[in-house]
């Protein structure tokens, strides 16, 4: 084998290892986020949703900023400013809509609605010319939307709280749209800035307005009455779900593209449904199971389509 051929083979092997490690990290991310629905649902029954969200986001911001400064070069001031502005959309708007929606609906249902994110990201990415979508991927996206529609319909028919559940589902769906635009706009930053800095500065940009909005709720919170279990939930959802999991997400966007990265988020529904049953007593409904099958089918169909790559090279 000639030197150029050997070098090319080594480069291909290194890329495959990088992709494999990235996908393993994304599986861990899906596990963390899947369990987090039950954790957040519990936390928002003890502390006002907006206050709980502000506390966990503040914890995540402190941890990530400390980690970012310690292990990676600090971005330029203009880039920090742009990242913080994007963070208002990707963390401020997204988290505000998400946490209030979760408080109104079931944890498992919320996870299924969030699973629509790959479809929405693919559509936004296609509109901005950064993703290409094949016919197989379109079929997978369509199956995902059908699954979400089944879940929302089931929420409306579930019980006397059906209207509140649907409102919660719709708030979460709006948060997914915010996240889709955020992920698409963030793509260029992932190519030149370390993921830990992207996570830290965008989270800071989103946390500051959340703290302002949550100030009255925080003032009403009796911190002395918060139990160790609740503080544990805050740490899990702040450090694990916001800190560690977001690092895996940003690496995925850089290495395999935003649409394929988002596909791993579709593993959350099954994890969330299984976790909410013993932890919250939320027995899965026929609607949820049916919707979950459609969503997971969409994931498998799209994931098997290797042409669903970013339109621009990594």
C-alpha positions in Angstrom: 0.0 0.0 0.0 1.4 3.4 -1.0 1.9 6.1 1.6 -1.0 8.3 0.3 -3.3 5.2 0.3 -2.3 4.2 3.8 -2.8 7.8 5.0 -6.2 7.8 3.4 -7.2 4.5 5.0 -6.0 5.7 8.4 -8.0 8.9 8.0 -11.2 6.9 7.1 -10.7 4.6 10.1 -10.2 7.6 12.4 -13.4 9.2 11.0 -15.3 6.0 11.6 -14.1 5.8 15.2 -15.0 9.4 15.7 -18.5 8.8 14.4 -18.9 5.6 16.5 -17.8 7.5 19.7 -20.1 10.3 18.8 -23.1 8.0 18.4 -22.3 6.2 21.7 -22.3 9.6 23.3 -25.7 10.4 21.7 -27.1 7.2 23.1 -26.0 8.3 26.6 -27.6 11.7 25.9 -30.9 10.1 25.0 -30.8 8.0 28.2 -30.1 11.1 30.3 -32.8 13.2 28.6 -35.3 10.3 28.7 -35.0 9.9 32.5 -35.0 13.7 32.8 -38.7 14.0 31.9 -39.6 12.1 35.1 -37.1 14.1 37.1 -38.4 17.4 35.8 -42.0 16.4 36.3 -41.3 15.6 39.9 -39.4 18.8 40.5 -42.1 21.0 39.1 -44.6 19.5 41.5 -42.5 20.6 44.4 -41.3 24.0 43.1 -43.0 26.4 40.7 -42.0 25.4 37.2 -40.4 28.7 36.2 -38.5 28.8 39.5 -37.3 25.2 39.2 -36.1 25.8 35.7 -34.2 29.0 36.7 -32.5 27.1 39.5 -31.4 24.2 37.4 -30.3 26.4 34.5 -28.2 28.5 36.9 -26.6 25.4 38.3 -25.9 24.1 34.8 -24.5 27.5 33.7 -22.0 27.7 36.6 -20.8 24.2 36.1 -20.4 24.6 32.3 -18.7 28.0 32.4 -16.2 26.7 35.0 -15.5 23.6 32.8 -15.2 25.6 29.6 -12.7 28.1 31.0 -10.7 25.3 32.5 -10.3 23.0 29.4 -10.7 25.0 26.2 -9.6 28.3 24.7 -12.1 31.1 25.2 -13.8 32.3 22.0 -13.6 35.9 20.8 -15.8 38.5 22.4 -17.9 38.9 19.2 -18.5 35.1 19.1 -19.4 35.1 22.8 -22.0 37.8 22.1 -23.5 35.9 19.2 -23.6 32.7 21.2 -25.4 34.4 24.0 -27.9 35.9 21.6 -28.6 32.5 20.2 -28.9 31.2 23.7 -31.9 33.4 24.3 -33.7 31.4 21.6 -32.2 28.0 22.3 -32.3 28.0 26.1 -34.5 31.0 27.2 -37.4 30.6 24.8 -37.1 26.9 24.5 -36.8 26.2 28.2 -39.6 28.6 29.1 -42.0 27.0 26.8 -40.9 23.4 27.6 -41.0 23.6 31.4 -44.5 25.2 31.4 -45.7 22.7 28.9 -44.3 19.8 30.9 -46.1 21.0 34.0 -49.5 20.6 32.2 -49.0 17.2 30.6 -47.7 13.8 31.2 -43.9 13.2 31.2 -44.1 10.4 28.7 -46.3 12.5 26.4 -43.9 15.4 26.6 -41.1 13.1 25.5 -43.0 12.0 22.5 -43.7 15.5 21.4 -40.1 16.5 21.8 -39.3 13.5 19.5 -40.7 15.6 16.7 -37.5 17.7 16.8 -35.7 15.8 14.0 -38.6 16.4 11.6 -38.7 20.1 12.4 -34.9 20.5 12.3 -34.8 18.7 9.0 -37.5 21.1 7.6 -35.8 24.2 8.9 -32.4 23.0 7.8 -33.7 22.2 4.3 -35.2 25.7 4.1 -31.8 27.2 4.9 -29.9 24.9 2.6 -27.8 23.2 5.2 -29.5 19.8 5.1 -30.7 17.6 2.3 -33.6 15.2 2.7 -34.2 12.0 0.7 -37.5 10.4 0.0 -36.8 7.8 2.7 -36.1 10.5 5.2 -39.3 12.3 4.2 -41.2 9.1 5.0 -39.5 8.8 8.4 -40.4 12.4 9.2 -44.0 11.8 8.1 -44.2 8.8 10.4 -42.9 10.9 13.3 -45.5 13.6 12.7 -48.2 10.9 12.6 -47.0 9.6 15.9 -47.1 13.1 17.5 -50.6 13.7 16.2 -51.8 10.4 17.8 -50.2 11.4 21.1 -51.9 14.8 21.1 -55.2 13.3 20.1 -54.8 10.9 23.0 -54.1 13.7 25.4 -57.4 15.4 24.4 -59.4 12.2 25.1 -57.5 11.1 28.2 -59.4 12.5 31.1 -61.0 15.7 32.6 -57.6 17.4 32.3 -57.5 16.7 28.5 -57.6 20.4 27.5 -54.7 21.3 29.9 -52.8 18.3 28.5 -53.3 19.5 24.9 -52.1 23.0 25.9 -49.0 21.5 27.5 -48.4 19.4 24.4 -48.7 22.5 22.1 -46.4 24.6 24.3 -43.8 21.8 24.1 -44.2 21.6 20.3 -43.6 25.4 20.1 -40.4 24.8 22.1 -39.3 22.2 19.6 -39.7 24.8 16.8 -37.5 27.3 18.7 -34.9 24.5 19.2 -34.9 23.7 15.5 -34.1 27.2 14.5 -31.5 27.4 17.2 -29.8 24.2 16.2 -29.7 25.3 12.5 -28.3 28.7 13.3 -25.7 27.2 15.6 -24.2 24.9 12.9 -21.4 27.2 11.8 -20.2 27.8 15.4 -19.8 24.0 16.0 -17.1 23.9 13.3 -14.8 26.4 14.9 -15.7 26.6 18.6 -15.4 23.9 21.2 -18.7 22.3 22.2 -18.2 23.1 25.9 -17.9 26.8 25.2 -21.0 26.7 22.9 -22.9 25.0 25.7 -21.7 27.4 28.4 -22.2 30.7 26.6 -25.5 29.9 25.0 -26.8 28.6 28.3 -25.7 31.8 30.0 -27.5 33.8 27.3 -30.7 31.8 27.9 -30.4 31.7 31.7 -30.2 35.5 32.3 -33.7 36.3 30.9 -35.1 33.2 32.6 -33.8 34.5 36.0 -35.4 37.9 35.3 -38.8 36.3 34.4 -38.6 33.9 37.3 -37.6 36.5 39.9 -41.1 36.7 41.5 -41.4 32.9 41.7 -37.9 32.6 43.1 -38.8 35.2 45.8 -41.8 33.1 46.8 -39.8 29.9 47.0 -39.0 28.5 50.5 -35.5 27.2 49.8 -35.2 25.9 53.4 -38.1 23.5 52.7 -36.6 22.0 49.6 -35.7 18.4 50.4 -32.5 16.6 49.5 -34.4 14.6 46.9 -35.5 17.8 45.2 -32.0 19.2 45.3 -30.9 15.9 43.7 -33.4 16.4 40.9 -32.1 19.9 40.4 -28.5 18.7 40.1 -29.4 15.8 37.8 -31.5 18.1 35.5 -29.0 20.9 35.7 -25.6 19.2 35.5 -26.6 16.0 33.7 -29.4 17.0 31.3 -28.2 20.5 30.6 -24.4 20.1 31.0 -23.2 16.7 30.0 -26.0 15.8 27.5 -25.6 19.1 25.7 -21.9 18.4 25.1 -22.8 15.2 23.4 -25.5 17.1 21.4 -23.0 19.7 20.1 -20.4 17.1 19.2 -23.1 15.2 17.2 -24.1 18.3 15.3 -20.4 18.9 14.4 -19.5 15.3 13.5 -22.7 13.8 11.9 -25.0 16.8 11.3 -28.0 18.3 13.0 -30.7 16.1 11.5 -28.9 12.8 12.3 -28.0 14.0 15.7 -31.6 14.9 16.4 -32.7 11.4 15.4 -31.1 10.1 18.6 -33.5 12.3 20.6 -36.3 10.1 19.3 -35.0 7.3 21.6 -36.3 9.4 24.5 -40.0 8.5 24.3 -39.5 4.8 25.1 -37.0 5.7 27.9 -39.3 8.4 29.3 -42.4 6.2 29.1 -40.7 3.3 30.9 -39.2 5.7 33.6 -42.4 7.6 34.3 -44.3 4.4 35.0 -42.5 3.3 38.2 -41.3 6.8 39.2 -44.5 8.8 38.6 -47.1 6.2 38.3 -47.9 7.2 34.8 -49.1 4.0 33.2 -48.6 4.1 29.4 -51.8 4.6 27.4 -52.8 3.0 24.1 -52.4 6.4 22.5 -48.9 6.8 23.8 -47.8 3.3 22.8 -49.2 3.7 19.3 -47.6 7.1 18.9 -44.3 5.8 20.2 -44.3 3.0 17.7 -44.8 5.5 14.9 -42.1 7.8 16.2 -39.6 5.0 16.7 -40.4 3.7 13.2 -39.7 7.1 11.8 -36.4 7.1 13.7 -35.3 3.7 12.3 -36.4 4.6 8.7 -34.5 7.9 8.7 -31.5 6.5 10.5 -31.1 3.8 7.9 -31.0 6.4 5.2 -27.3 7.2 4.9 -28.0 9.9 2.4 -29.5 12.1 5.1 -26.2 13.9 5.6 -25.4 17.6 6.0 -25.4 19.5 2.7 -22.0 20.9 3.6 -18.9 18.8 4.5 -17.7 18.5 8.0 
